[in-house]
Amino acid sequence: MFVLEGAEAGEVAGYYTLSSLSADPGELPANVIKTLRLPRARAIPVTLIGQFAIARTHQGQGLSERLLLDALERIWEASKSVASWAVVVDAVDDGAVRFWRSYDFIAFPKSPSRLFLPMATVSQLFETK
Ligand SMILES: CC(C)(COP(=O)(O)OP(=O)(O)OC[C@H]1O[C@@H](n2cnc3c(N)ncnc32)[C@H](O)[C@@H]1OP(=O)(O)O)[C@@H](O)C(=O)NCCC(=O)NCCS
């Protein structure tokens, strides 16, 4: 688990976990498969952000963006060594779906509470050239 520390020693302001997952390209929108040139015939590796949360005492201060950028950069760095086509999240409720969509995550057509962000999009955030 990755933890964002608060100002006080030992204070937890937020956290998330990362794990590898395989996704069936058939679950993705057809235009995404085409644009990203994904193989249709086999499962593709993706990275799951789990348990993403800001502690109640620290919510509403813009920390979620910092925590998300930390996760995305870590995933992007790792994807240079171990392939991952996208970042996947499971939203806990409708508010969480809106939260992820505000960061351009796209819902899986058949399971709208599961969303993804193509690694090609993540790369654009961190690539310097
Ligand atoms: C979702 C969560 C991480 C947001 O953290 P936060 O500290 O409250 O939010 P921030 O202060 O960083 O706000 C960032 C932006 O997200 C928006 N936002 C926050 N919570 C939101 C929600 N539930 N739905 C929609 N938008 C939300 C804010 O309005 C803000 O937008 P703005 O910059 O345009 O004003 C936090 O509320 C949380 O941990 N919730 C419980 C667990 C959860 O839902 N996890 C994520 C999904 S699985």
The ligand as a Tripos MOL2 file, in Angstrom:
@<TRIPOS>MOLECULE
LIG
   48    50     1     0     0
SMALL
NO_CHARGES

@<TRIPOS>ATOM
      1 C1        -12.9530   10.6560   -3.9590 C.3       1 LIG1
      2 C2        -11.9010   11.2390   -3.0090 C.3       1 LIG1
      3 C3        -10.5940   10.4750   -3.1650 C.3       1 LIG1
      4 C4        -11.6970   12.7200   -3.3710 C.3       1 LIG1
      5 O1        -10.7770   13.2960   -2.4940 O.3       1 LIG1
      6 P1        -11.0190   14.7530   -1.9080 P.3       1 LIG1
      7 O2         -9.8730   15.1650   -1.0810 O.co2     1 LIG1
      8 O3        -12.3460   14.7330   -1.2390 O.co2     1 LIG1
      9 O4        -11.1440   15.6450   -3.2170 O.3       1 LIG1
     10 P2        -10.2690   16.9030   -3.6330 P.3       1 LIG1
     11 O5        -10.3850   17.9640   -2.5980 O.co2     1 LIG1
     12 O6         -8.8830   16.4820   -3.9590 O.co2     1 LIG1
     13 O7        -11.0610   17.3360   -4.9280 O.3       1 LIG1
     14 C5        -10.6330   17.0350   -6.2360 C.3       1 LIG1
     15 C6        -11.7600   17.2310   -7.2110 C.3       1 LIG1
     16 O8        -12.6020   16.0730   -7.2010 O.3       1 LIG1
     17 C7        -13.9350   16.4710   -6.9410 C.3       1 LIG1
     18 N1        -14.5720   15.4350   -6.1370 N.ar      1 LIG1
     19 C8        -14.2260   15.0520   -4.9150 C.ar      1 LIG1
     20 N2        -15.0170   14.0380   -4.4920 N.ar      1 LIG1
     21 C9        -15.8790   13.8080   -5.5040 C.ar      1 LIG1
     22 C10       -16.9400   12.9140   -5.6900 C.ar      1 LIG1
     23 N3        -17.2820   12.0070   -4.7680 N.pl3     1 LIG1
     24 N4        -17.6100   12.9700   -6.8570 N.ar      1 LIG1
     25 C11       -17.2890   13.8530   -7.8070 C.ar      1 LIG1
     26 N5        -16.2840   14.7330   -7.7040 N.ar      1 LIG1
     27 C12       -15.5870   14.7010   -6.5510 C.ar      1 LIG1
     28 C13       -13.8400   17.7940   -6.2200 C.3       1 LIG1
     29 O9        -15.0150   18.5440   -6.3950 O.3       1 LIG1
     30 C14       -12.6550   18.4280   -6.8990 C.3       1 LIG1
     31 O10       -13.0190   18.9930   -8.1270 O.3       1 LIG1
     32 P3        -12.5500   20.5040   -8.4790 P.3       1 LIG1
     33 O11       -11.0390   20.4890   -8.4330 O.co2     1 LIG1
     34 O12       -13.1010   20.7160   -9.8500 O.co2     1 LIG1
     35 O13       -13.1650   21.3380   -7.4160 O.co2     1 LIG1
     36 C15       -12.3790   11.1840   -1.5280 C.3       1 LIG1
     37 O14       -13.6020   11.8520   -1.4110 O.3       1 LIG1
     38 C16       -12.5060    9.7820   -0.9800 C.2       1 LIG1
     39 O15       -11.5320    9.2070   -0.5020 O.2       1 LIG1
     40 N6        -13.7220    9.2220   -1.0220 N.am      1 LIG1
     41 C17       -13.9930    7.8910   -0.4830 C.3       1 LIG1
     42 C18       -13.3900    6.7640   -1.2940 C.3       1 LIG1
     43 C19       -13.5630    6.9340   -2.7870 C.2       1 LIG1
     44 O16       -14.6090    7.3340   -3.2640 O.2       1 LIG1
     45 N7        -12.4700    6.6120   -3.5200 N.am      1 LIG1
     46 C20       -12.3630    6.8220   -4.9440 C.3       1 LIG1
     47 C21       -13.0970    5.9660   -5.7890 C.3       1 LIG1
     48 S1        -13.0280    4.2510   -5.5980 S.3       1 LIG1
@<TRIPOS>BOND
     1     1     2 1
     2     2     3 1
     3     2     4 1
     4     2    36 1
     5     4     5 1
     6     5     6 1
     7     6     7 2
     8     6     8 1
     9     6     9 1
    10     9    10 1
    11    10    11 2
    12    10    12 1
    13    10    13 1
    14    13    14 1
    15    14    15 1
    16    15    16 1
    17    15    30 1
    18    16    17 1
    19    17    18 1
    20    17    28 1
    21    18    19 ar
    22    18    27 ar
    23    19    20 ar
    24    20    21 ar
    25    21    22 ar
    26    21    27 ar
    27    22    23 1
    28    22    24 ar
    29    24    25 ar
    30    25    26 ar
    31    26    27 ar
    32    28    29 1
    33    28    30 1
    34    30    31 1
    35    31    32 1
    36    32    33 2
    37    32    34 1
    38    32    35 1
    39    36    37 1
    40    36    38 1
    41    38    39 2
    42    38    40 1
    43    40    41 1
    44    41    42 1
    45    42    43 1
    46    43    44 2
    47    43    45 1
    48    45    46 1
    49    46    47 1
    50    47    48 1
@<TRIPOS>SUBSTRUCTURE
     1 LIG1         1 GROUP 0 **** ****
